[in-house]
């Protein structure tokens, strides 16, 4: 099998994302994060460690965006 990356066009993401550590003080968010990590690790046992880490970071980012947006809506 041969793989040539020269012909592939990669689309870059939105760039740097910084985690909002103030969410660590929110008990509901902390429980959601614990549940997410536990469920993720239970369902993705067969993945290699690097892929598992990248997917887990993506899921954490999704959870954080959704939760932060809900907090902002509720605040308004």
N, C-alpha and C positions, 0 to 999 in steps of 0.2 A: 504494500500500500504506500502511496506517495501523497504527501500533503503539501500544497504550495500556498503560502499565505500572501504571496506577492499580488495575486489577482483578487484577493478579498478586500473589501472596503469595510472598515470598522466604523461604526458610529459612536462617537464619544458621548459619555454621559454628561450630566449637568455640572460636573466638577466636584469640588470639595464640599463635603457635608459635615457640619459640626453638631455633635450630639448636645442637646439642651439638658445639662446635668441638673437643672432645677426640678426636672420631672422626677428625680430620685426621691424627692420629699413627698411626693404624692403616693399614698398607699394603694390606691386603685391602679395606678400605672405600674407600680412595682409588682403587684400581683399579676397584672396582665403580662408583664415582661417575664416573670417566673414561669407562668403557664406557657407562654410562647416558646421559651427555651426548652422546657421539659418536653412539650409535645413535638417540637422540631427534632430534638435528639432521639426521641423514641421512634419517630417515623422515618428517619433518615440514617439508619444504622449502617447501611451498605455503602454509603458514599465515602470517597477518600477524604482525608482530613482537610485538604486545601479547598476542595469544592464545598464541603460541609461548612467551613468557616465563611466562605464568600456568600453562600446562600443564607446563612444565619445573619450575617451583617445586613443583607438586603431585607430580610424579614423584620429585623429590629428597626431599620430605617422606615419601612412601611408602617409598622405599629406606631412609631413615634410621630410620623406625619399625621396619621389619622387621629391619634389622641390629641395632639397639639391643635389640630384644626377644630376638633370638637370643643376643646377648652376655650378657644378663641370665639367660637360661635356662641357658646353659653355665656361668655363674659359680655359680649355685645348685647 
